[in-house]
Amino acid sequence: STEERIKAVAAASTGFVYCVSRTGVTGVRDELPEGVRDLVQRIRRQTQTPICVGFGISQPAQAREAAAVADGVIVGSAIVKLVEETPQALDRIAAFVRGLRAAIDQH
């Protein structure tokens, strides 16, 4: 994002700024892209609003990495995928979310 866009988004944001970790379509990825830390720092220079990183976070290591630089982590597609694969498997989904949380707590 350009500095102008970051300033505009930061000025308009309430609650939190959603930092999109990558370009393209959402979905499960193997790793966070390089540059997320820099992008969060650039946003942080423009606002005191909490910054949450999301878009493609699907593994505990990614959640931990995002939590190390941001105020929050957003996971969506990975949970949707679990629901689609096993709609009745609430225990599996809960275990996945607990694993994400444990990784975040380790940062």
C-alpha beads as a LAMMPS data file, in Angstrom:
LAMMPS data file: protein, C-alpha beads

107 atoms
106 bonds

1 atom types
1 bond types

-500.0 500.0 xlo xhi
-500.0 500.0 ylo yhi
-500.0 500.0 zlo zhi

Masses

1 110.0

Atoms # bond

1 1 1 0.000 0.000 0.000
2 1 1 1.037 3.549 -0.581
3 1 1 1.603 5.877 2.351
4 1 1 -1.426 7.903 1.248
5 1 1 -3.641 4.824 1.320
6 1 1 -2.313 3.784 4.717
7 1 1 -3.021 7.276 6.082
8 1 1 -6.564 7.238 4.674
9 1 1 -7.349 3.780 6.037
10 1 1 -5.826 4.610 9.418
11 1 1 -7.849 7.815 9.647
12 1 1 -11.100 6.051 8.749
13 1 1 -10.595 2.976 10.939
14 1 1 -12.344 2.414 14.225
15 1 1 -11.911 -0.629 16.411
16 1 1 -8.948 -2.029 14.502
17 1 1 -7.109 -1.799 11.203
18 1 1 -7.318 -5.004 9.154
19 1 1 -3.862 -5.492 7.685
20 1 1 -4.173 -7.776 4.671
21 1 1 -1.063 -9.926 4.767
22 1 1 -0.940 -10.614 1.031
23 1 1 -2.394 -9.636 -2.294
24 1 1 -4.630 -11.985 -4.245
25 1 1 -7.449 -14.175 -3.030
26 1 1 -7.916 -15.428 0.481
27 1 1 -7.311 -19.038 1.358
28 1 1 -5.000 -21.404 3.126
29 1 1 -1.290 -20.682 2.651
30 1 1 1.898 -22.305 3.887
31 1 1 3.621 -19.182 5.172
32 1 1 3.187 -15.488 5.732
33 1 1 4.733 -13.381 3.022
34 1 1 7.833 -11.342 3.629
35 1 1 7.059 -7.717 4.295
36 1 1 4.223 -8.167 6.786
37 1 1 6.340 -6.829 9.647
38 1 1 7.296 -3.780 7.581
39 1 1 3.692 -3.150 6.555
40 1 1 2.485 -3.324 10.161
41 1 1 5.226 -0.893 11.194
42 1 1 4.216 1.495 8.405
43 1 1 0.591 1.351 9.556
44 1 1 1.595 1.765 13.203
45 1 1 3.345 5.036 12.356
46 1 1 -0.023 6.390 11.180
47 1 1 -2.376 5.264 13.952
48 1 1 -2.804 4.223 17.559
49 1 1 -5.683 1.941 16.531
50 1 1 -4.916 -1.765 17.066
51 1 1 -3.687 -3.587 13.961
52 1 1 -4.861 -7.110 13.156
53 1 1 -3.208 -9.232 10.481
54 1 1 -5.254 -11.652 8.436
55 1 1 -5.790 -13.145 4.997
56 1 1 -4.332 -16.588 4.447
57 1 1 -3.373 -17.426 8.027
58 1 1 -4.013 -21.126 8.427
59 1 1 -1.334 -22.600 10.675
60 1 1 -0.236 -22.013 14.265
61 1 1 3.244 -20.895 13.183
62 1 1 1.708 -18.240 10.942
63 1 1 -0.564 -17.058 13.751
64 1 1 2.435 -16.828 16.085
65 1 1 4.409 -14.879 13.480
66 1 1 1.533 -12.460 12.892
67 1 1 0.942 -12.011 16.624
68 1 1 4.586 -11.105 17.098
69 1 1 4.111 -7.960 15.007
70 1 1 0.407 -7.131 15.278
71 1 1 -2.172 -6.599 17.987
72 1 1 -4.422 -9.358 16.702
73 1 1 -4.678 -12.223 14.241
74 1 1 -7.625 -12.976 11.962
75 1 1 -8.248 -16.523 10.745
76 1 1 -11.185 -17.186 8.460
77 1 1 -10.692 -19.443 5.451
78 1 1 -8.921 -22.165 7.412
79 1 1 -11.884 -22.458 9.775
80 1 1 -14.372 -22.369 6.902
81 1 1 -12.401 -25.178 5.249
82 1 1 -12.645 -27.305 8.400
83 1 1 -16.398 -26.726 8.569
84 1 1 -16.792 -27.657 4.904
85 1 1 -14.724 -30.822 5.332
86 1 1 -16.399 -32.013 8.518
87 1 1 -19.464 -29.930 9.428
88 1 1 -20.185 -32.048 12.502
89 1 1 -16.621 -31.990 13.815
90 1 1 -16.876 -29.206 16.362
91 1 1 -14.163 -30.885 18.443
92 1 1 -11.750 -30.767 15.496
93 1 1 -12.485 -27.090 14.891
94 1 1 -12.118 -26.267 18.584
95 1 1 -8.782 -28.103 18.693
96 1 1 -7.584 -26.159 15.652
97 1 1 -8.504 -22.838 17.263
98 1 1 -6.875 -23.882 20.562
99 1 1 -3.690 -24.687 18.620
100 1 1 -3.738 -21.247 17.027
101 1 1 -4.260 -19.629 20.408
102 1 1 -1.433 -21.606 22.007
103 1 1 0.922 -20.522 19.233
104 1 1 -0.107 -16.890 19.626
105 1 1 0.507 -17.086 23.368
106 1 1 4.077 -18.268 22.671
107 1 1 5.099 -15.135 20.800

Bonds

1 1 1 2
2 1 2 3
3 1 3 4
4 1 4 5
5 1 5 6
6 1 6 7
7 1 7 8
8 1 8 9
9 1 9 10
10 1 10 11
11 1 11 12
12 1 12 13
13 1 13 14
14 1 14 15
15 1 15 16
16 1 16 17
17 1 17 18
18 1 18 19
19 1 19 20
20 1 20 21
21 1 21 22
22 1 22 23
23 1 23 24
24 1 24 25
25 1 25 26
26 1 26 27
27 1 27 28
28 1 28 29
29 1 29 30
30 1 30 31
31 1 31 32
32 1 32 33
33 1 33 34
34 1 34 35
35 1 35 36
36 1 36 37
37 1 37 38
38 1 38 39
39 1 39 40
40 1 40 41
41 1 41 42
42 1 42 43
43 1 43 44
44 1 44 45
45 1 45 46
46 1 46 47
47 1 47 48
48 1 48 49
49 1 49 50
50 1 50 51
51 1 51 52
52 1 52 53
53 1 53 54
54 1 54 55
55 1 55 56
56 1 56 57
57 1 57 58
58 1 58 59
59 1 59 60
60 1 60 61
61 1 61 62
62 1 62 63
63 1 63 64
64 1 64 65
65 1 65 66
66 1 66 67
67 1 67 68
68 1 68 69
69 1 69 70
70 1 70 71
71 1 71 72
72 1 72 73
73 1 73 74
74 1 74 75
75 1 75 76
76 1 76 77
77 1 77 78
78 1 78 79
79 1 79 80
80 1 80 81
81 1 81 82
82 1 82 83
83 1 83 84
84 1 84 85
85 1 85 86
86 1 86 87
87 1 87 88
88 1 88 89
89 1 89 90
90 1 90 91
91 1 91 92
92 1 92 93
93 1 93 94
94 1 94 95
95 1 95 96
96 1 96 97
97 1 97 98
98 1 98 99
99 1 99 100
100 1 100 101
101 1 101 102
102 1 102 103
103 1 103 104
104 1 104 105
105 1 105 106
106 1 106 107
